[in-house]
Each structure stands twice: as C-alpha cells, then as structure tokens.
Amino acid sequence: MTTYIEIDGWKSNIRFSSAHIIPEYKKCGRLHGHTYAVHIKVSGKPDDKGIILDFSILKNNLKEITSELDHKVLIPEKSKAIKIVKDKKSVKINSLGNEYNFPLGDCIFLPIDSTSAENLANYILNIFLEQISLPKNIDGIEIGVDEGYGQGARISKIFKK
C-alpha cells in the first residue's frame, strides 16, 4: 500500500505567470504566456505521528521557486531553435524569424532546451530536490506544471532504498 500527500497548486496559490516561446511548434513559436500552477505529490511511510512530511515545508519551497519565475520571460538557455544575445541591459531573442528585445531584468534564463510544461516540471523538480533535504521515509515525489486548468505535465522520481 502506498501513502502519499498532495498539494494542488491552483487551490494552494502556488502559481506563476510568465511569457515564453516554444519555436519547435509554429503556433507556440510566437511570444505568449500562461498562468501556471505547480502541484506536488510525495509518497512515503508515515512517521510515528502519522505524517509523511509537513505540508508547509512543501508549500514554502515551491512558492520560493515559483516566485523566481513569476512575471518573467522564460528563456531556455540550451535551446538550439532560438538565438539568444544578451548584454548588460537587454536580451534579444530570434525565433522563427521574429526578433524580440526584452529588458534583462524581465528575463530568467533556465538551463533547459525548451520551456514546455514537461521541461518546466523537470526543472522545478530538480531545483526542489537541490533546495530541500528529504527525510528517509520519502520514497517518491511528483511535480506537476499546468499551463491552465486541466492542461499540464507531470514528472516523478522514485528513490530507491
């Protein structure tokens, strides 16, 4: 039997609004944005008090991560499909023949190939795992990133004991 706890980002206000470009898909290759919600599911063995992990630890960590992404242009630094040129004040992006120029402070550079929901979920999971020390009773974690209600991606990691 598996026991897990879950936090719904829509209901718990773990959200961020950002703009991005996904040039691998023509329609999404234009600048557009979403209000994203981030969800988490953690599985494990409850401790002697019947708790897997304190909800507030999960919420606070995810809110810290999403606050870095909120109201930013998400730029995938490893993309081969867009050209990125940045200087001390601005960022120029060329995608599908369109050139965009943004103030540097309005952008966040992510170490990913694309800002798809799948890649954002993986990025958030990796950052989450870097920032938190999970107790030994945790055996799995899932992060979900929705681009709107009912549309998103999930990634999970199982910890071998």
Phi and psi in degrees as a GROMACS rama.xvg file:
@    title "Ramachandran Plot"
@    xaxis  label "Phi"
@    yaxis  label "Psi"
@TYPE xy
-105.995  133.592  THR-2
-111.99  136.15  THR-3
-145.596  158.697  TYR-4
-114.991  154.97  ILE-5
-144.924  141.531  GLU-6
-125.041  127.113  ILE-7
-91.2375  116.029  ASP-8
-62.4812  -31.9302  GLY-9
-65.3646  -47.6573  TRP-10
-76.9997  -27.8779  LYS-11
-96.7811  6.08261  SER-12
58.5598  43.495  ASN-13
-104.153  82.5617  ILE-14
-136.604  161.277  ARG-15
-152.054  150.555  PHE-16
-115.007  127.774  SER-17
-147.907  162.463  SER-18
-108.571  151.658  ALA-19
-159.612  173.617  HIS-20
-134.754  133.459  ILE-21
-122.976  86.9434  ILE-22
-67.1646  -13.7951  PRO-23
-67.8458  -15.9812  GLU-24
-125.041  119.73  TYR-25
-51.5283  -50.237  LYS-26
-60.9042  -40.8335  LYS-27
-83.7484  -3.03694  CYS-28
-75.9309  -9.58732  GLY-29
-90.1079  152.949  ARG-30
-62.3143  128.247  LEU-31
-154.992  173.915  HIS-32
-142.115  170.48  GLY-33
-143.808  158.024  HIS-34
-101.967  113.224  THR-35
-94.0939  151.996  TYR-36
-123.741  141.885  ALA-37
-114.805  128.878  VAL-38
-115.641  156.534  HIS-39
-141.824  143.254  ILE-40
-132.89  128.652  LYS-41
-124.678  126.814  VAL-42
-109.946  151.151  SER-43
170.794  -174.428  GLY-44
-94.8978  125.343  LYS-45
-60.201  145.233  PRO-46
-75.1558  -172.254  ASP-47
-66.716  -12.7326  ASP-48
-96.3318  -0.86751  LYS-49
86.6076  17.2983  GLY-50
-114.19  135.145  ILE-51
-81.6572  -52.1529  ILE-52
-163.162  144.178  LEU-53
-63.7613  126.495  ASP-54
-55.3519  -38.7772  PHE-55
-63.8372  -31.671  SER-56
-62.7475  -45.6925  ILE-57
-64.4134  -49.4326  LEU-58
-60.4977  -48.1908  LYS-59
-61.1834  -41.9515  ASN-60
-65.7249  -45.7851  ASN-61
-66.3955  -36.5647  LEU-62
-65.8745  -35.2509  LYS-63
-64.7968  -43.6279  GLU-64
-64.6074  -47.1431  ILE-65
-69.403  -28.1757  THR-66
-65.2916  -29.3486  SER-67
-69.4654  -27.6447  GLU-68
-92.2839  -18.778  LEU-69
-66.8711  133.208  ASP-70
56.2744  42.5547  HIS-71
-125.729  161.378  LYS-72
-91.1365  121.986  VAL-73
-85.5148  120.108  LEU-74
-118.147  118.812  ILE-75
-81.9436  104.76  PRO-76
-61.6332  -27.3189  GLU-77
-93.6187  6.63291  LYS-78
-66.3576  135.794  SER-79
-96.2997  -7.87782  LYS-80
-94.632  -13.4572  ALA-81
-125.078  151.547  ILE-82
-102.557  129.431  LYS-83
-119.86  125.921  ILE-84
-128.659  122.591  VAL-85
-127.431  148.608  LYS-86
-127.485  -162.19  ASP-87
-69.2074  -21.028  LYS-88
-120.115  -22.468  LYS-89
-143.841  168.114  SER-90
-130.276  129.574  VAL-91
-111.039  133.393  LYS-92
-125.361  134.885  ILE-93
-116.26  121.44  ASN-94
-136.458  121.994  SER-95
52.3433  37.4994  LEU-96
84.578  -4.85145  GLY-97
-96.7429  135.676  ASN-98
-109.078  131.896  GLU-99
-119.977  141.864  TYR-100
-127.24  122.306  ASN-101
-125.128  149.034  PHE-102
-63.0438  138.476  PRO-103
-54.9589  -40.2816  LEU-104
-67.6739  -14.0194  GLY-105
-89.5731  0.481061  ASP-106
-117.077  152.483  CYS-107
-129.994  131.387  ILE-108
-97.3847  121.58  PHE-109
-109.138  139.207  LEU-110
-80.6373  58.0213  PRO-111
-135.465  166.497  ILE-112
-81.3884  -30.8111  ASP-113
-153.265  151.196  SER-114
-95.7311  36.6426  THR-115
-66.7244  161.464  SER-116
-59.4663  -36.9804  ALA-117
-61.4077  -47.3642  GLU-118
-69.9699  -34.9734  ASN-119
-65.5928  -39.1619  LEU-120
-62.2929  -43.9191  ALA-121
-64.0093  -43.3548  ASN-122
-59.8196  -47.6142  TYR-123
-65.1711  -39.8781  ILE-124
-60.3219  -45.7441  LEU-125
-63.4478  -43.5006  ASN-126
-63.9463  -44.3196  ILE-127
-56.1252  -47.7819  PHE-128
-68.0518  -28.683  LEU-129
-71.0237  -32.4226  GLU-130
-93.267  -11.8301  GLN-131
-126.656  144.314  ILE-132
-102.938  105.245  SER-133
-78.328  140.054  LEU-134
-66.7823  161.546  PRO-135
-66.5489  -17.5606  LYS-136
-77.4503  -8.65487  ASN-137
-82.4788  129.406  ILE-138
-117.637  -4.72561  ASP-139
-167.061  156.872  GLY-140
-145.882  142.622  ILE-141
-131.202  134.177  GLU-142
-115.369  136.242  ILE-143
-121.342  141.397  GLY-144
-127.507  117.433  VAL-145
-100.413  139.249  ASP-146
-91.7839  -0.107903  GLU-147
170.321  173.144  GLY-148
-59.7654  128.227  TYR-149
77.7235  9.62026  GLY-150
-139.694  107.885  GLN-151
-168.785  -170.902  GLY-152
-132.366  152.493  ALA-153
-129.423  144.689  ARG-154
-136.879  140.747  ILE-155
-130.762  156.235  SER-156
-135.486  129.508  LYS-157
-103.832  134.389  ILE-158
-99.6824  121.534  PHE-159
-78.6781  138.687  LYS-160
